[in-house]
Amino acid sequence: MKECFECDQGYYKEYLLPYKTTDAENKEMTVLDIPHLVCNHCGETALSAKASRMIEEARIAVGVTYKERKKLW
Ligand SMILES: [Zn+2]
């Protein structure tokens, strides 16, 4: 377990939570089951490198879907 950077008293626990972001076309999208690190003391939330990668991949996947659709239209 990692110590919290914010309060130095708590520890991060990993939770799978939905993450809200915007896609390449600035539309809101939610990526499910992203591992968030949440401090058990102050509630500070951090994303691991793995989580950031998962979000980035989801955004790319959505972008590719738009392109494919445009091609079809
Ligand atoms: Zn904390």
N, CA, C, O and the ligand as a Tripos MOL2 file, in Angstrom:
@<TRIPOS>MOLECULE
protein
  293   291    74     0     0
PROTEIN
NO_CHARGES

@<TRIPOS>ATOM
      1 N           0.8340   -1.2070    0.0000 N.3       1 MET1
      2 CA          0.0000    0.0000    0.0000 C.3       1 MET1
      3 C           0.8670    1.2530    0.0000 C.2       1 MET1
      4 O           1.9310    1.3050    0.6170 O.2       1 MET1
      5 N           0.3720    2.2590   -0.7130 N.am      2 LYS2
      6 CA          1.1300    3.5070   -0.8280 C.3       2 LYS2
      7 C           0.5950    4.5430    0.1510 C.2       2 LYS2
      8 O          -0.6120    4.6400    0.3710 O.2       2 LYS2
      9 N           1.4980    5.3090    0.7340 N.am      3 GLU3
     10 CA          1.0690    6.3890    1.6120 C.3       3 GLU3
     11 C           0.5370    7.5550    0.7860 C.2       3 GLU3
     12 O           1.0170    7.8230   -0.3160 O.2       3 GLU3
     13 N          -0.4530    8.2360    1.3280 N.am      4 CYS4
     14 CA         -1.0860    9.3440    0.6170 C.3       4 CYS4
     15 C          -0.1230   10.5270    0.4970 C.2       4 CYS4
     16 O           0.5500   10.8920    1.4610 O.2       4 CYS4
     17 N          -0.0650   11.1180   -0.6930 N.am      5 PHE5
     18 CA          0.8020   12.2830   -0.9180 C.3       5 PHE5
     19 C           0.2070   13.5430   -0.2910 C.2       5 PHE5
     20 O           0.9340   14.4840    0.0270 O.2       5 PHE5
     21 N          -1.1120   13.5590   -0.1150 N.am      6 GLU6
     22 CA         -1.7920   14.7650    0.3590 C.3       6 GLU6
     23 C          -1.7070   14.9300    1.8690 C.2       6 GLU6
     24 O          -1.3240   15.9920    2.3590 O.2       6 GLU6
     25 N          -2.0570   13.8980    2.5960 N.am      7 CYS7
     26 CA         -2.1840   14.0620    4.0450 C.3       7 CYS7
     27 C          -1.1020   13.3110    4.8220 C.2       7 CYS7
     28 O          -0.9350   13.5380    6.0200 O.2       7 CYS7
     29 N          -0.3800   12.4340    4.1640 N.am      8 ASP8
     30 CA          0.6890   11.6660    4.8300 C.3       8 ASP8
     31 C           0.2040   10.8190    6.0020 C.2       8 ASP8
     32 O           1.0140   10.3020    6.7720 O.2       8 ASP8
     33 N          -1.0940   10.6760    6.1410 N.am      9 GLN9
     34 CA         -1.6160    9.8870    7.2600 C.3       9 GLN9
     35 C          -2.3950    8.6800    6.7810 C.2       9 GLN9
     36 O          -2.5250    7.6790    7.4850 O.2       9 GLN9
     37 N          -2.9070    8.7970    5.5740 N.am     10 GLY10
     38 CA         -3.7390    7.7150    5.0680 C.3      10 GLY10
     39 C          -2.9850    6.8630    4.0720 C.2      10 GLY10
     40 O          -1.8380    7.1400    3.7210 O.2      10 GLY10
     41 N          -3.6540    5.8270    3.6300 N.am     11 TYR11
     42 CA         -3.1010    4.9510    2.6030 C.3      11 TYR11
     43 C          -4.0770    4.8550    1.4510 C.2      11 TYR11
     44 O          -5.2920    4.9170    1.6430 O.2      11 TYR11
     45 N          -3.5400    4.7050    0.2540 N.am     12 TYR12
     46 CA         -4.3840    4.5330   -0.9180 C.3      12 TYR12
     47 C          -4.9200    3.1130   -0.9740 C.2      12 TYR12
     48 O          -4.1940    2.1440   -0.7550 O.2      12 TYR12
     49 N          -6.1900    3.0170   -1.2680 N.am     13 LYS13
     50 CA         -6.8180    1.7310   -1.5260 C.3      13 LYS13
     51 C          -7.3450    1.7670   -2.9440 C.2      13 LYS13
     52 O          -7.8140    2.8030   -3.4130 O.2      13 LYS13
     53 N          -7.2680    0.6290   -3.6300 N.am     14 GLU14
     54 CA         -7.7020    0.6250   -5.0160 C.3      14 GLU14
     55 C          -9.1770    0.2590   -5.1300 C.2      14 GLU14
     56 O          -9.6310   -0.7390   -4.5710 O.2      14 GLU14
     57 N          -9.9110    1.0840   -5.8640 N.am     15 TYR15
     58 CA        -11.3230    0.8220   -6.1510 C.3      15 TYR15
     59 C         -11.5370    0.8940   -7.6490 C.2      15 TYR15
     60 O         -10.9410    1.7310   -8.3280 O.2      15 TYR15
     61 N         -12.3830    0.0220   -8.1650 N.am     16 LEU16
     62 CA        -12.7510    0.1080   -9.5760 C.3      16 LEU16
     63 C         -13.9620    1.0280   -9.6920 C.2      16 LEU16
     64 O         -15.0550    0.6990   -9.2300 O.2      16 LEU16
     65 N         -13.7510    2.1830  -10.3130 N.am     17 LEU17
     66 CA        -14.8100    3.1790  -10.4180 C.3      17 LEU17
     67 C         -14.9300    3.6550  -11.8650 C.2      17 LEU17
     68 O         -13.9690    3.5800  -12.6310 O.2      17 LEU17
     69 N         -16.1150    4.1440  -12.2320 N.am     18 PRO18
     70 CA        -16.2400    4.7330  -13.5650 C.3      18 PRO18
     71 C         -15.4960    6.0630  -13.6120 C.2      18 PRO18
     72 O         -15.4930    6.8030  -12.6280 O.2      18 PRO18
     73 N         -14.8750    6.3710  -14.7230 N.am     19 TYR19
     74 CA        -14.1260    7.6070  -14.8810 C.3      19 TYR19
     75 C         -14.7350    8.4340  -16.0020 C.2      19 TYR19
     76 O         -14.8800    7.9640  -17.1310 O.2      19 TYR19
     77 N         -15.0910    9.6830  -15.6730 N.am     20 LYS20
     78 CA        -15.7060   10.5760  -16.6740 C.3      20 LYS20
     79 C         -14.6230   11.3780  -17.3670 C.2      20 LYS20
     80 O         -13.7500   11.9620  -16.7270 O.2      20 LYS20
     81 N         -14.6970   11.3950  -18.6810 N.am     21 THR21
     82 CA        -13.7400   12.1800  -19.4460 C.3      21 THR21
     83 C         -14.4270   12.6480  -20.7180 C.2      21 THR21
     84 O         -15.6250   12.4260  -20.8970 O.2      21 THR21
     85 N         -13.6820   13.2920  -21.5980 N.am     22 THR22
     86 CA        -14.2520   13.6660  -22.8900 C.3      22 THR22
     87 C         -13.4520   12.9650  -23.9750 C.2      22 THR22
     88 O         -12.2520   12.7320  -23.8340 O.2      22 THR22
     89 N         -14.1350   12.6370  -25.0520 N.am     23 ASP23
     90 CA        -13.4700   11.9320  -26.1350 C.3      23 ASP23
     91 C         -12.8400   12.9190  -27.1040 C.2      23 ASP23
     92 O         -12.8370   14.1250  -26.8520 O.2      23 ASP23
     93 N         -12.3110   12.4170  -28.2030 N.am     24 ALA24
     94 CA        -11.6000   13.2450  -29.1840 C.3      24 ALA24
     95 C         -12.5010   14.3470  -29.7500 C.2      24 ALA24
     96 O         -12.0030   15.3810  -30.1960 O.2      24 ALA24
     97 N         -13.7970   14.1390  -29.7370 N.am     25 GLU25
     98 CA        -14.7190   15.1420  -30.2740 C.3      25 GLU25
     99 C         -15.3870   15.9300  -29.1560 C.2      25 GLU25
    100 O         -16.4270   16.5570  -29.3550 O.2      25 GLU25
    101 N         -14.7730   15.8890  -27.9790 N.am     26 ASN26
    102 CA        -15.2330   16.6590  -26.8260 C.3      26 ASN26
    103 C         -16.6070   16.2620  -26.3040 C.2      26 ASN26
    104 O         -17.2820   17.0450  -25.6350 O.2      26 ASN26
    105 N         -17.0050   15.0500  -26.6160 N.am     27 LYS27
    106 CA        -18.2540   14.5500  -26.0590 C.3      27 LYS27
    107 C         -17.9370   13.8380  -24.7540 C.2      27 LYS27
    108 O         -16.8840   13.2170  -24.6060 O.2      27 LYS27
    109 N         -18.8620   13.9400  -23.8160 N.am     28 GLU28
    110 CA        -18.6420   13.2740  -22.5350 C.3      28 GLU28
    111 C         -18.6970   11.7690  -22.6890 C.2      28 GLU28
    112 O         -19.5620   11.2370  -23.3860 O.2      28 GLU28
    113 N         -17.7850   11.0940  -22.0470 N.am     29 MET29
    114 CA        -17.8290    9.6400  -22.0680 C.3      29 MET29
    115 C         -17.4090    9.1230  -20.6910 C.2      29 MET29
    116 O         -16.6600    9.7830  -19.9700 O.2      29 MET29
    117 N         -17.8910    7.9590  -20.3460 N.am     30 THR30
    118 CA        -17.5420    7.3550  -19.0760 C.3      30 THR30
    119 C         -16.8450    6.0310  -19.3450 C.2      30 THR30
    120 O         -17.3590    5.1790  -20.0700 O.2      30 THR30
    121 N         -15.6910    5.8740  -18.7620 N.am     31 VAL31
    122 CA        -14.9630    4.6220  -18.9010 C.3      31 VAL31
    123 C         -15.1770    3.8390  -17.6090 C.2      31 VAL31
    124 O         -14.8820    4.3240  -16.5170 O.2      31 VAL31
    125 N         -15.6900    2.6340  -17.7500 N.am     32 LEU32
    126 CA        -16.0200    1.8450  -16.5580 C.3      32 LEU32
    127 C         -14.8090    1.0750  -16.0320 C.2      32 LEU32
    128 O         -13.8630    0.7870  -16.7660 O.2      32 LEU32
    129 N         -14.8670    0.7570  -14.7540 N.am     33 ASP33
    130 CA        -13.8790   -0.1200  -14.1150 C.3      33 ASP33
    131 C         -12.4380    0.3740  -14.2280 C.2      33 ASP33
    132 O         -11.5310   -0.3970  -14.5420 O.2      33 ASP33
    133 N         -12.2400    1.6570  -13.9720 N.am     34 ILE34
    134 CA        -10.8920    2.2090  -13.9420 C.3      34 ILE34
    135 C         -10.3910    2.1500  -12.4980 C.2      34 ILE34
    136 O         -11.0700    2.6300  -11.5900 O.2      34 ILE34
    137 N          -9.2110    1.5680  -12.2780 N.am     35 PRO35
    138 CA         -8.7120    1.4970  -10.9060 C.3      35 PRO35
    139 C          -8.3100    2.8760  -10.3730 C.2      35 PRO35
    140 O          -7.3610    3.4870  -10.8640 O.2      35 PRO35
    141 N          -9.0370    3.3530   -9.3720 N.am     36 HIS36
    142 CA         -8.7250    4.6160   -8.7030 C.3      36 HIS36
    143 C          -8.0390    4.3060   -7.3810 C.2      36 HIS36
    144 O          -8.4050    3.3460   -6.7040 O.2      36 HIS36
    145 N          -7.0660    5.0960   -7.0140 N.am     37 LEU37
    146 CA         -6.4560    4.9850   -5.6970 C.3      37 LEU37
    147 C          -7.1010    6.0470   -4.8200 C.2      37 LEU37
    148 O          -6.9700    7.2430   -5.0830 O.2      37 LEU37
    149 N          -7.8000    5.6080   -3.7740 N.am     38 VAL38
    150 CA         -8.5020    6.5450   -2.9130 C.3      38 VAL38
    151 C          -7.9150    6.4660   -1.5080 C.2      38 VAL38
    152 O          -7.7970    5.3830   -0.9350 O.2      38 VAL38
    153 N          -7.5460    7.6320   -0.9570 N.am     39 CYS39
    154 CA         -6.9700    7.6820    0.3840 C.3      39 CYS39
    155 C          -8.0450    7.3860    1.4250 C.2      39 CYS39
    156 O          -9.1470    7.9310    1.3570 O.2      39 CYS39
    157 N          -7.7250    6.5280    2.3810 N.am     40 ASN40
    158 CA         -8.7130    6.1610    3.4000 C.3      40 ASN40
    159 C          -8.8130    7.2200    4.4890 C.2      40 ASN40
    160 O          -9.6450    7.1000    5.3880 O.2      40 ASN40
    161 N          -7.9850    8.2470    4.4220 N.am     41 HIS41
    162 CA         -8.0110    9.2990    5.4400 C.3      41 HIS41
    163 C          -8.6460   10.5860    4.9150 C.2      41 HIS41
    164 O          -9.5980   11.0910    5.5110 O.2      41 HIS41
    165 N          -8.1300   11.1220    3.8070 N.am     42 CYS42
    166 CA         -8.6200   12.4210    3.3150 C.3      42 CYS42
    167 C          -9.4680   12.2950    2.0610 C.2      42 CYS42
    168 O         -10.0830   13.2710    1.6330 O.2      42 CYS42
    169 N          -9.5090   11.1150    1.4700 N.am     43 GLY43
    170 CA        -10.3480   10.9270    0.2890 C.3      43 GLY43
    171 C          -9.6910   11.3620   -1.0130 C.2      43 GLY43
    172 O         -10.3190   11.3270   -2.0710 O.2      43 GLY43
    173 N          -8.4430   11.7680   -0.9400 N.am     44 GLU44
    174 CA         -7.6870   12.1380   -2.1430 C.3      44 GLU44
    175 C          -7.7200   10.9780   -3.1390 C.2      44 GLU44
    176 O          -7.5190    9.8220   -2.7680 O.2      44 GLU44
    177 N          -7.9760   11.3040   -4.4060 N.am     45 THR45
    178 CA         -8.0440   10.2690   -5.4340 C.3      45 THR45
    179 C          -6.8970   10.4390   -6.4140 C.2      45 THR45
    180 O          -6.6120   11.5490   -6.8660 O.2      45 THR45
    181 N          -6.2530    9.3530   -6.7330 N.am     46 ALA46
    182 CA         -5.1670    9.3790   -7.7020 C.3      46 ALA46
    183 C          -5.3870    8.2630   -8.7030 C.2      46 ALA46
    184 O          -6.0380    7.2590   -8.4130 O.2      46 ALA46
    185 N          -4.8310    8.4600   -9.8850 N.am     47 LEU47
    186 CA         -4.9150    7.4300  -10.9150 C.3      47 LEU47
    187 C          -3.5280    6.8520  -11.1200 C.2      47 LEU47
    188 O          -2.5430    7.5900  -11.1590 O.2      47 LEU47
    189 N          -3.4490    5.5660  -11.2470 N.am     48 SER48
    190 CA         -2.1630    4.9340  -11.5260 C.3      48 SER48
    191 C          -1.8330    5.1020  -13.0050 C.2      48 SER48
    192 O          -2.6920    5.4700  -13.8060 O.2      48 SER48
    193 N          -0.5920    4.8300  -13.3530 N.am     49 ALA49
    194 CA         -0.1760    4.9140  -14.7620 C.3      49 ALA49
    195 C          -1.0200    3.9550  -15.5990 C.2      49 ALA49
    196 O          -1.3990    4.2570  -16.7310 O.2      49 ALA49
    197 N          -1.3030    2.7970  -15.0130 N.am     50 LYS50
    198 CA         -2.1160    1.7970  -15.7100 C.3      50 LYS50
    199 C          -3.5110    2.3580  -15.9920 C.2      50 LYS50
    200 O          -4.0470    2.1700  -17.0850 O.2      50 LYS50
    201 N          -4.0930    3.0380  -15.0190 N.am     51 ALA51
    202 CA         -5.4290    3.6050  -15.1790 C.3      51 ALA51
    203 C          -5.4290    4.6590  -16.2780 C.2      51 ALA51
    204 O          -6.3410    4.6950  -17.1040 O.2      51 ALA51
    205 N          -4.4050    5.5230  -16.2940 N.am     52 SER52
    206 CA         -4.3180    6.5610  -17.3230 C.3      52 SER52
    207 C          -4.2370    5.9350  -18.7050 C.2      52 SER52
    208 O          -4.8200    6.4370  -19.6660 O.2      52 SER52
    209 N          -3.5030    4.8290  -18.7910 N.am     53 ARG53
    210 CA         -3.3650    4.1370  -20.0680 C.3      53 ARG53
    211 C          -4.7120    3.5690  -20.5060 C.2      53 ARG53
    212 O          -5.0790    3.6580  -21.6780 O.2      53 ARG53
    213 N          -5.4430    2.9850  -19.5590 N.am     54 MET54
    214 CA         -6.7590    2.4110  -19.8780 C.3      54 MET54
    215 C          -7.7000    3.4900  -20.4010 C.2      54 MET54
    216 O          -8.4530    3.2550  -21.3460 O.2      54 MET54
    217 N          -7.6570    4.6840  -19.7830 N.am     55 ILE55
    218 CA         -8.5220    5.7890  -20.1940 C.3      55 ILE55
    219 C          -8.1310    6.2490  -21.5930 C.2      55 ILE55
    220 O          -8.9850    6.4770  -22.4500 O.2      55 ILE55
    221 N          -6.8290    6.3780  -21.8040 N.am     56 GLU56
    222 CA         -6.3310    6.8210  -23.1120 C.3      56 GLU56
    223 C          -6.7600    5.8310  -24.2050 C.2      56 GLU56
    224 O          -7.1930    6.2360  -25.2840 O.2      56 GLU56
    225 N          -6.6340    4.5450  -23.9120 N.am     57 GLU57
    226 CA         -7.0240    3.5190  -24.8890 C.3      57 GLU57
    227 C          -8.5090    3.5830  -25.2010 C.2      57 GLU57
    228 O          -8.9190    3.4090  -26.3480 O.2      57 GLU57
    229 N          -9.3200    3.8360  -24.1650 N.am     58 ALA58
    230 CA        -10.7650    3.9260  -24.3640 C.3      58 ALA58
    231 C         -11.0970    5.1300  -25.2390 C.2      58 ALA58
    232 O         -11.9710    5.0500  -26.1030 O.2      58 ALA58
    233 N         -10.3960    6.2540  -25.0180 N.am     59 ARG59
    234 CA        -10.6410    7.4650  -25.8150 C.3      59 ARG59
    235 C         -10.2670    7.2050  -27.2770 C.2      59 ARG59
    236 O         -10.9800    7.6170  -28.1910 O.2      59 ARG59
    237 N          -9.1560    6.5250  -27.4810 N.am     60 ILE60
    238 CA         -8.7220    6.2090  -28.8440 C.3      60 ILE60
    239 C          -9.7380    5.2870  -29.5080 C.2      60 ILE60
    240 O         -10.0990    5.4850  -30.6680 O.2      60 ILE60
    241 N         -10.1940    4.2830  -28.7740 N.am     61 ALA61
    242 CA        -11.1610    3.3270  -29.3130 C.3      61 ALA61
    243 C         -12.4250    4.0490  -29.7610 C.2      61 ALA61
    244 O         -12.9740    3.7410  -30.8190 O.2      61 ALA61
    245 N         -12.8890    5.0040  -28.9670 N.am     62 VAL62
    246 CA        -14.0950    5.7620  -29.3200 C.3      62 VAL62
    247 C         -13.8230    6.6180  -30.5510 C.2      62 VAL62
    248 O         -14.6660    6.7170  -31.4430 O.2      62 VAL62
    249 N         -12.6430    7.2390  -30.5990 N.am     63 GLY63
    250 CA        -12.2640    8.0630  -31.7530 C.3      63 GLY63
    251 C         -12.2500    7.2520  -33.0270 C.2      63 GLY63
    252 O         -12.7220    7.7100  -34.0670 O.2      63 GLY63
    253 N         -11.7100    6.0470  -32.9510 N.am     64 VAL64
    254 CA        -11.6510    5.1640  -34.1220 C.3      64 VAL64
    255 C         -13.0660    4.8120  -34.5680 C.2      64 VAL64
    256 O         -13.3470    4.7540  -35.7650 O.2      64 VAL64
    257 N         -13.9570    4.5760  -33.6030 N.am     65 THR65
    258 CA        -15.3440    4.2510  -33.9360 C.3      65 THR65
    259 C         -15.9840    5.3850  -34.7270 C.2      65 THR65
    260 O         -16.6850    5.1350  -35.7080 O.2      65 THR65
    261 N         -15.7490    6.6400  -34.3080 N.am     66 TYR66
    262 CA        -16.3050    7.7880  -35.0350 C.3      66 TYR66
    263 C         -15.8030    7.8060  -36.4680 C.2      66 TYR66
    264 O         -16.5720    8.0100  -37.4070 O.2      66 TYR66
    265 N         -14.4880    7.5890  -36.6270 N.am     67 LYS67
    266 CA        -13.8900    7.6250  -37.9590 C.3      67 LYS67
    267 C         -14.5130    6.5550  -38.8420 C.2      67 LYS67
    268 O         -14.8500    6.8060  -39.9990 O.2      67 LYS67
    269 N         -14.6640    5.3450  -38.2770 N.am     68 GLU68
    270 CA        -15.2440    4.2430  -39.0380 C.3      68 GLU68
    271 C         -16.6580    4.6060  -39.4800 C.2      68 GLU68
    272 O         -17.0580    4.3290  -40.6110 O.2      68 GLU68
    273 N         -17.3960    5.2200  -38.5870 N.am     69 ARG69
    274 CA        -18.7770    5.5920  -38.8900 C.3      69 ARG69
    275 C         -18.8170    6.6230  -40.0000 C.2      69 ARG69
    276 O         -19.6500    6.5460  -40.9030 O.2      69 ARG69
    277 N         -17.8990    7.6030  -39.9280 N.am     70 LYS70
    278 CA        -17.8610    8.6500  -40.9470 C.3      70 LYS70
    279 C         -17.5760    8.0400  -42.3210 C.2      70 LYS70
    280 O         -18.1340    8.4620  -43.3340 O.2      70 LYS70
    281 N         -16.6950    7.0390  -42.3280 N.am     71 LYS71
    282 CA        -16.3650    6.3770  -43.5810 C.3      71 LYS71
    283 C         -17.6150    5.7250  -44.1730 C.2      71 LYS71
    284 O         -17.8490    5.7810  -45.3800 O.2      71 LYS71
    285 N         -18.4140    5.1040  -43.2960 N.am     72 LEU72
    286 CA        -19.6060    4.4170  -43.7470 C.3      72 LEU72
    287 C         -20.6530    5.3950  -44.2680 C.2      72 LEU72
    288 O         -21.4010    5.0800  -45.1930 O.2      72 LEU72
    289 N         -20.7020    6.5830  -43.6670 N.am     73 TRP73
    290 CA        -21.6950    7.5680  -44.0960 C.3      73 TRP73
    291 C         -21.1920    8.2600  -45.3380 C.2      73 TRP73
    292 O         -21.8720    9.1330  -45.8770 O.2      73 TRP73
    293 ZN         -4.8000   11.3060    2.3420 Zn       74 ZN74
@<TRIPOS>BOND
     1     1     2 1
     2     2     3 1
     3     3     4 2
     4     3     5 am
     5     5     6 1
     6     6     7 1
     7     7     8 2
     8     7     9 am
     9     9    10 1
    10    10    11 1
    11    11    12 2
    12    11    13 am
    13    13    14 1
    14    14    15 1
    15    15    16 2
    16    15    17 am
    17    17    18 1
    18    18    19 1
    19    19    20 2
    20    19    21 am
    21    21    22 1
    22    22    23 1
    23    23    24 2
    24    23    25 am
    25    25    26 1
    26    26    27 1
    27    27    28 2
    28    27    29 am
    29    29    30 1
    30    30    31 1
    31    31    32 2
    32    31    33 am
    33    33    34 1
    34    34    35 1
    35    35    36 2
    36    35    37 am
    37    37    38 1
    38    38    39 1
    39    39    40 2
    40    39    41 am
    41    41    42 1
    42    42    43 1
    43    43    44 2
    44    43    45 am
    45    45    46 1
    46    46    47 1
    47    47    48 2
    48    47    49 am
    49    49    50 1
    50    50    51 1
    51    51    52 2
    52    51    53 am
    53    53    54 1
    54    54    55 1
    55    55    56 2
    56    55    57 am
    57    57    58 1
    58    58    59 1
    59    59    60 2
    60    59    61 am
    61    61    62 1
    62    62    63 1
    63    63    64 2
    64    63    65 am
    65    65    66 1
    66    66    67 1
    67    67    68 2
    68    67    69 am
    69    69    70 1
    70    70    71 1
    71    71    72 2
    72    71    73 am
    73    73    74 1
    74    74    75 1
    75    75    76 2
    76    75    77 am
    77    77    78 1
    78    78    79 1
    79    79    80 2
    80    79    81 am
    81    81    82 1
    82    82    83 1
    83    83    84 2
    84    83    85 am
    85    85    86 1
    86    86    87 1
    87    87    88 2
    88    87    89 am
    89    89    90 1
    90    90    91 1
    91    91    92 2
    92    91    93 am
    93    93    94 1
    94    94    95 1
    95    95    96 2
    96    95    97 am
    97    97    98 1
    98    98    99 1
    99    99   100 2
   100    99   101 am
   101   101   102 1
   102   102   103 1
   103   103   104 2
   104   103   105 am
   105   105   106 1
   106   106   107 1
   107   107   108 2
   108   107   109 am
   109   109   110 1
   110   110   111 1
   111   111   112 2
   112   111   113 am
   113   113   114 1
   114   114   115 1
   115   115   116 2
   116   115   117 am
   117   117   118 1
   118   118   119 1
   119   119   120 2
   120   119   121 am
   121   121   122 1
   122   122   123 1
   123   123   124 2
   124   123   125 am
   125   125   126 1
   126   126   127 1
   127   127   128 2
   128   127   129 am
   129   129   130 1
   130   130   131 1
   131   131   132 2
   132   131   133 am
   133   133   134 1
   134   134   135 1
   135   135   136 2
   136   135   137 am
   137   137   138 1
   138   138   139 1
   139   139   140 2
   140   139   141 am
   141   141   142 1
   142   142   143 1
   143   143   144 2
   144   143   145 am
   145   145   146 1
   146   146   147 1
   147   147   148 2
   148   147   149 am
   149   149   150 1
   150   150   151 1
   151   151   152 2
   152   151   153 am
   153   153   154 1
   154   154   155 1
   155   155   156 2
   156   155   157 am
   157   157   158 1
   158   158   159 1
   159   159   160 2
   160   159   161 am
   161   161   162 1
   162   162   163 1
   163   163   164 2
   164   163   165 am
   165   165   166 1
   166   166   167 1
   167   167   168 2
   168   167   169 am
   169   169   170 1
   170   170   171 1
   171   171   172 2
   172   171   173 am
   173   173   174 1
   174   174   175 1
   175   175   176 2
   176   175   177 am
   177   177   178 1
   178   178   179 1
   179   179   180 2
   180   179   181 am
   181   181   182 1
   182   182   183 1
   183   183   184 2
   184   183   185 am
   185   185   186 1
   186   186   187 1
   187   187   188 2
   188   187   189 am
   189   189   190 1
   190   190   191 1
   191   191   192 2
   192   191   193 am
   193   193   194 1
   194   194   195 1
   195   195   196 2
   196   195   197 am
   197   197   198 1
   198   198   199 1
   199   199   200 2
   200   199   201 am
   201   201   202 1
   202   202   203 1
   203   203   204 2
   204   203   205 am
   205   205   206 1
   206   206   207 1
   207   207   208 2
   208   207   209 am
   209   209   210 1
   210   210   211 1
   211   211   212 2
   212   211   213 am
   213   213   214 1
   214   214   215 1
   215   215   216 2
   216   215   217 am
   217   217   218 1
   218   218   219 1
   219   219   220 2
   220   219   221 am
   221   221   222 1
   222   222   223 1
   223   223   224 2
   224   223   225 am
   225   225   226 1
   226   226   227 1
   227   227   228 2
   228   227   229 am
   229   229   230 1
   230   230   231 1
   231   231   232 2
   232   231   233 am
   233   233   234 1
   234   234   235 1
   235   235   236 2
   236   235   237 am
   237   237   238 1
   238   238   239 1
   239   239   240 2
   240   239   241 am
   241   241   242 1
   242   242   243 1
   243   243   244 2
   244   243   245 am
   245   245   246 1
   246   246   247 1
   247   247   248 2
   248   247   249 am
   249   249   250 1
   250   250   251 1
   251   251   252 2
   252   251   253 am
   253   253   254 1
   254   254   255 1
   255   255   256 2
   256   255   257 am
   257   257   258 1
   258   258   259 1
   259   259   260 2
   260   259   261 am
   261   261   262 1
   262   262   263 1
   263   263   264 2
   264   263   265 am
   265   265   266 1
   266   266   267 1
   267   267   268 2
   268   267   269 am
   269   269   270 1
   270   270   271 1
   271   271   272 2
   272   271   273 am
   273   273   274 1
   274   274   275 1
   275   275   276 2
   276   275   277 am
   277   277   278 1
   278   278   279 1
   279   279   280 2
   280   279   281 am
   281   281   282 1
   282   282   283 1
   283   283   284 2
   284   283   285 am
   285   285   286 1
   286   286   287 1
   287   287   288 2
   288   287   289 am
   289   289   290 1
   290   290   291 1
   291   291   292 2
@<TRIPOS>SUBSTRUCTURE
     1 MET1         2 RESIDUE 1 A MET
     2 LYS2         6 RESIDUE 1 A LYS
     3 GLU3        10 RESIDUE 1 A GLU
     4 CYS4        14 RESIDUE 1 A CYS
     5 PHE5        18 RESIDUE 1 A PHE
     6 GLU6        22 RESIDUE 1 A GLU
     7 CYS7        26 RESIDUE 1 A CYS
     8 ASP8        30 RESIDUE 1 A ASP
     9 GLN9        34 RESIDUE 1 A GLN
    10 GLY10       38 RESIDUE 1 A GLY
    11 TYR11       42 RESIDUE 1 A TYR
    12 TYR12       46 RESIDUE 1 A TYR
    13 LYS13       50 RESIDUE 1 A LYS
    14 GLU14       54 RESIDUE 1 A GLU
    15 TYR15       58 RESIDUE 1 A TYR
    16 LEU16       62 RESIDUE 1 A LEU
    17 LEU17       66 RESIDUE 1 A LEU
    18 PRO18       70 RESIDUE 1 A PRO
    19 TYR19       74 RESIDUE 1 A TYR
    20 LYS20       78 RESIDUE 1 A LYS
    21 THR21       82 RESIDUE 1 A THR
    22 THR22       86 RESIDUE 1 A THR
    23 ASP23       90 RESIDUE 1 A ASP
    24 ALA24       94 RESIDUE 1 A ALA
    25 GLU25       98 RESIDUE 1 A GLU
    26 ASN26      102 RESIDUE 1 A ASN
    27 LYS27      106 RESIDUE 1 A LYS
    28 GLU28      110 RESIDUE 1 A GLU
    29 MET29      114 RESIDUE 1 A MET
    30 THR30      118 RESIDUE 1 A THR
    31 VAL31      122 RESIDUE 1 A VAL
    32 LEU32      126 RESIDUE 1 A LEU
    33 ASP33      130 RESIDUE 1 A ASP
    34 ILE34      134 RESIDUE 1 A ILE
    35 PRO35      138 RESIDUE 1 A PRO
    36 HIS36      142 RESIDUE 1 A HIS
    37 LEU37      146 RESIDUE 1 A LEU
    38 VAL38      150 RESIDUE 1 A VAL
    39 CYS39      154 RESIDUE 1 A CYS
    40 ASN40      158 RESIDUE 1 A ASN
    41 HIS41      162 RESIDUE 1 A HIS
    42 CYS42      166 RESIDUE 1 A CYS
    43 GLY43      170 RESIDUE 1 A GLY
    44 GLU44      174 RESIDUE 1 A GLU
    45 THR45      178 RESIDUE 1 A THR
    46 ALA46      182 RESIDUE 1 A ALA
    47 LEU47      186 RESIDUE 1 A LEU
    48 SER48      190 RESIDUE 1 A SER
    49 ALA49      194 RESIDUE 1 A ALA
    50 LYS50      198 RESIDUE 1 A LYS
    51 ALA51      202 RESIDUE 1 A ALA
    52 SER52      206 RESIDUE 1 A SER
    53 ARG53      210 RESIDUE 1 A ARG
    54 MET54      214 RESIDUE 1 A MET
    55 ILE55      218 RESIDUE 1 A ILE
    56 GLU56      222 RESIDUE 1 A GLU
    57 GLU57      226 RESIDUE 1 A GLU
    58 ALA58      230 RESIDUE 1 A ALA
    59 ARG59      234 RESIDUE 1 A ARG
    60 ILE60      238 RESIDUE 1 A ILE
    61 ALA61      242 RESIDUE 1 A ALA
    62 VAL62      246 RESIDUE 1 A VAL
    63 GLY63      250 RESIDUE 1 A GLY
    64 VAL64      254 RESIDUE 1 A VAL
    65 THR65      258 RESIDUE 1 A THR
    66 TYR66      262 RESIDUE 1 A TYR
    67 LYS67      266 RESIDUE 1 A LYS
    68 GLU68      270 RESIDUE 1 A GLU
    69 ARG69      274 RESIDUE 1 A ARG
    70 LYS70      278 RESIDUE 1 A LYS
    71 LYS71      282 RESIDUE 1 A LYS
    72 LEU72      286 RESIDUE 1 A LEU
    73 TRP73      290 RESIDUE 1 A TRP
    74 ZN74       293 GROUP 0 **** ****
